[in-house]
């Protein structure tokens, strides 16, 4: 249920994010002299011609494709899944919860993902285009702090993954309940748990391709709905800030 998931994640998320951000800032501070070179690498990787990606245009399109797909996977903006959890919040006005949804995108993708990129590029040499997972991130930290930090990172990454599994389990169960009724929830959860095990043993590149494909399929109907409801969103936003100003 959503209350139990909320009770667990409200303890896991601050703990794991705090550890991760502190360690990430530590890597950046220790390697502060390399930061200008790191940003140079980022812009060169995005805009310089590359035989592997088909020149300037191909390189830019590849960066956009990877960036958008990973950004969506990180914060779910535009997918319509996050609204399942947000809609259960007990707030006085829907826009109030919507603002938390906006902050979620900033905190996760802008802060956490930028720190991750800096840690990797500060600490190790990256061969562009090669498939890599959590081991690449851990290597960036261990290159600066040593092998002892890998244990703390493993715990933090486990918390990240576990809270994500809980959240997506909730989304799936709500959707299966809508389609097939409450009786289908338990069988779905069993299948969902088995799929998580299979996913942990499959080829990482294949996993990313499957995730990107299904995320894209979710985006199409949701963005149509967002477009159709944009007028309602504007109306509610004006109402909320109008009340806020008058109360203030």
C-alpha positions as CSV (number, residue, x, y, z in Angstrom):
1,X,0.0,0.0,0.0
2,X,1.0,3.6,-0.6
3,X,1.2,4.5,3.1
4,X,3.7,1.7,3.9
5,X,5.7,2.6,0.8
6,X,5.8,6.3,1.9
7,X,6.8,5.3,5.4
8,X,9.8,3.3,4.1
9,X,10.9,5.7,1.3
10,X,10.8,8.8,3.5
11,X,13.5,7.1,5.7
12,X,15.5,5.6,2.8
13,X,15.6,8.5,0.5
14,X,17.2,11.2,2.8
15,X,19.7,8.7,4.1
16,X,20.9,7.5,0.8
17,X,20.8,10.9,-0.9
18,X,22.7,12.5,2.0
19,X,25.5,9.9,1.9
20,X,25.7,10.0,-1.9
21,X,25.8,13.8,-2.2
22,X,28.4,14.2,0.6
23,X,30.7,11.6,-0.9
24,X,30.2,13.1,-4.4
25,X,31.0,16.6,-3.2
26,X,34.1,15.2,-1.5
27,X,35.3,13.8,-4.8
28,X,34.7,17.1,-6.6
29,X,36.6,19.1,-3.9
30,X,39.5,16.7,-3.8
31,X,39.8,16.9,-7.7
32,X,38.8,20.6,-7.9
33,X,41.7,21.3,-10.3
34,X,40.3,18.9,-12.9
35,X,36.8,20.4,-13.0
36,X,37.5,22.8,-15.9
37,X,38.9,19.9,-17.9
38,X,35.9,17.8,-17.0
39,X,33.4,20.4,-18.4
40,X,35.6,20.7,-21.4
41,X,35.3,16.9,-21.9
42,X,31.5,17.1,-21.5
43,X,31.1,19.8,-24.2
44,X,33.6,18.2,-26.5
45,X,31.8,14.8,-26.1
46,X,28.5,16.5,-26.9
47,X,29.4,18.7,-29.9
48,X,32.6,17.6,-31.4
49,X,32.5,15.4,-34.6
50,X,33.0,11.8,-33.9
51,X,33.3,8.9,-36.3
52,X,31.5,6.6,-33.9
53,X,28.3,8.7,-33.9
54,X,28.3,10.1,-37.5
55,X,29.8,13.6,-37.1
56,X,28.4,16.7,-35.4
57,X,24.7,16.1,-36.1
58,X,24.8,12.4,-35.2
59,X,26.8,13.2,-32.0
60,X,24.2,15.8,-30.9
61,X,21.3,13.5,-31.7
62,X,22.9,10.6,-29.8
63,X,23.5,12.9,-26.8
64,X,19.9,14.2,-26.8
65,X,18.6,10.6,-27.1
66,X,20.7,9.3,-24.3
67,X,20.1,12.4,-22.1
68,X,16.4,12.5,-22.5
69,X,15.9,8.7,-22.0
70,X,18.2,8.7,-18.9
71,X,16.5,11.9,-17.6
72,X,13.1,10.3,-17.9
73,X,14.3,7.1,-16.3
74,X,15.7,9.2,-13.4
75,X,12.7,11.5,-12.6
76,X,9.8,10.1,-14.6
77,X,8.8,13.6,-15.8
78,X,6.3,13.2,-18.6
79,X,5.6,9.5,-18.1
80,X,2.5,10.0,-16.0
81,X,3.7,7.4,-13.4
82,X,4.8,9.9,-10.7
83,X,1.3,11.4,-10.6
84,X,0.0,8.1,-9.2
85,X,2.0,8.7,-6.0
86,X,1.5,12.4,-6.0
87,X,-2.3,12.1,-6.3
88,X,-2.5,10.2,-3.0
89,X,-0.9,13.1,-1.1
90,X,-3.0,14.9,1.6
91,X,-2.6,18.6,0.6
92,X,-5.0,21.6,0.6
93,X,-4.4,22.3,-3.1
94,X,-3.2,20.1,-6.0
95,X,-0.6,22.7,-7.2
96,X,1.1,22.5,-3.8
97,X,1.9,18.8,-4.5
98,X,2.7,19.7,-8.1
99,X,5.5,22.0,-6.9
100,X,7.0,19.0,-5.0
101,X,6.9,17.1,-8.3
102,X,8.9,19.9,-10.0
103,X,11.4,19.9,-7.2
104,X,11.7,16.2,-7.5
105,X,13.0,16.6,-11.1
106,X,15.6,19.2,-10.0
107,X,16.9,17.3,-7.0
108,X,17.1,14.0,-8.7
109,X,18.3,14.8,-12.3
110,X,20.1,18.1,-11.9
111,X,21.8,17.5,-8.5
112,X,22.3,13.7,-8.2
113,X,23.0,13.0,-11.9
114,X,25.4,16.0,-12.3
115,X,27.3,14.9,-9.2
116,X,27.5,11.4,-10.6
117,X,28.9,12.7,-14.0
118,X,31.5,14.8,-12.2
119,X,32.6,11.9,-10.0
120,X,33.0,9.6,-12.9
121,X,34.9,12.1,-15.1
122,X,37.1,13.3,-12.3
123,X,38.1,9.9,-11.2
124,X,38.5,7.6,-14.2
125,X,39.1,7.5,-17.9
126,X,35.8,6.8,-19.8
127,X,35.6,5.2,-23.2
128,X,32.6,6.8,-24.8
129,X,29.9,4.6,-26.1
130,X,30.8,1.6,-23.9
131,X,27.9,0.2,-21.9
132,X,28.4,0.6,-18.1
133,X,26.3,0.5,-15.0
134,X,26.7,1.0,-11.3
135,X,30.3,-0.3,-11.4
136,X,31.3,2.8,-13.4
137,X,30.0,5.1,-10.7
138,X,31.6,3.1,-7.9
139,X,34.9,3.1,-9.8
140,X,34.8,6.9,-9.8
141,X,34.5,7.1,-6.0
142,X,37.0,4.3,-5.3
143,X,39.6,6.1,-7.6
144,X,39.5,9.0,-5.1
145,X,38.7,7.5,-1.7
146,X,40.0,3.9,-2.1
147,X,38.2,0.6,-1.9
148,X,36.6,1.2,1.5
149,X,34.0,3.6,0.0
150,X,32.6,0.9,-2.2
151,X,30.7,-0.7,0.7
152,X,29.0,2.6,1.6
153,X,28.1,3.2,-2.1
154,X,26.8,-0.4,-2.4
155,X,24.4,0.3,0.5
156,X,23.3,3.7,-1.0
157,X,22.8,2.3,-4.5
158,X,20.8,-0.6,-3.0
159,X,18.6,1.9,-1.2
160,X,18.1,3.8,-4.5
161,X,17.2,0.7,-6.3
162,X,14.9,-0.7,-3.6
163,X,12.9,2.5,-3.3
164,X,12.6,2.6,-7.1
165,X,11.4,-1.1,-7.1
166,X,8.8,-0.2,-4.5
167,X,7.5,2.8,-6.3
168,X,7.2,1.1,-9.7
169,X,5.5,-1.9,-8.0
170,X,2.9,0.5,-6.7
171,X,2.4,2.1,-10.2
172,X,2.0,-1.3,-11.8
173,X,-0.4,-2.6,-9.2
174,X,-2.6,0.5,-9.6
175,X,-2.7,0.1,-13.3
176,X,-3.4,-3.7,-13.2
177,X,-6.2,-3.0,-10.7
178,X,-7.8,-0.5,-13.1
179,X,-7.5,-3.0,-16.0
180,X,-8.4,-6.4,-14.3
181,X,-9.7,-5.6,-10.8
182,X,-8.2,-6.0,-7.3
183,X,-7.9,-9.8,-7.7
184,X,-5.1,-9.4,-10.2
185,X,-2.8,-7.4,-7.9
186,X,-1.2,-10.3,-6.0
187,X,-0.4,-12.3,-9.1
188,X,1.0,-9.2,-10.7
189,X,3.3,-8.5,-7.7
190,X,4.6,-12.1,-7.9
191,X,5.4,-11.8,-11.6
192,X,6.9,-8.3,-10.9
193,X,9.2,-9.8,-8.3
194,X,10.4,-12.5,-10.7
195,X,11.0,-10.0,-13.5
196,X,13.2,-8.0,-11.1
197,X,15.4,-11.2,-10.6
198,X,15.5,-11.8,-14.4
199,X,16.4,-8.2,-15.0
200,X,19.4,-8.4,-12.6
201,X,20.9,-11.2,-14.6
202,X,20.3,-10.0,-18.1
203,X,22.6,-8.1,-20.4
204,X,22.7,-4.4,-19.3
205,X,22.4,-3.0,-22.8
206,X,19.3,-5.1,-23.5
207,X,17.8,-3.9,-20.2
208,X,18.3,-0.2,-21.1
209,X,16.8,-0.8,-24.6
210,X,13.7,-2.5,-23.1
211,X,13.3,0.3,-20.5
212,X,13.7,3.0,-23.1
213,X,11.2,1.4,-25.4
214,X,8.5,0.9,-22.8
215,X,9.1,4.4,-21.3
216,X,8.6,5.8,-24.8
217,X,5.3,3.9,-25.2
218,X,4.1,5.4,-21.9
219,X,5.1,9.0,-22.9
220,X,3.0,9.1,-26.0
221,X,-0.5,8.8,-24.5
222,X,0.5,10.8,-21.4
223,X,1.9,13.8,-23.3
224,X,-1.4,13.9,-25.3
225,X,-3.3,14.0,-22.0
226,X,-0.9,16.7,-20.5
227,X,-1.5,18.8,-23.6
228,X,-5.3,18.5,-23.4
229,X,-5.2,19.3,-19.6
230,X,-2.8,22.2,-19.9
231,X,-5.6,24.7,-19.7
232,X,-6.8,23.2,-16.4
233,X,-3.2,23.3,-15.1
234,X,-2.9,27.0,-15.9
235,X,-6.3,27.7,-14.2
236,X,-5.4,25.8,-11.0
237,X,-1.9,27.4,-10.9
238,X,-3.4,30.9,-11.1
239,X,-5.9,30.0,-8.4
240,X,-3.2,28.7,-6.1
241,X,-0.8,31.6,-6.3
242,X,-3.8,34.0,-6.1
243,X,-4.7,32.5,-2.8
244,X,-1.1,32.4,-1.7
245,X,-0.7,36.1,-2.3
246,X,-3.9,37.1,-0.7
247,X,-3.1,35.0,2.5
248,X,0.4,36.5,2.6
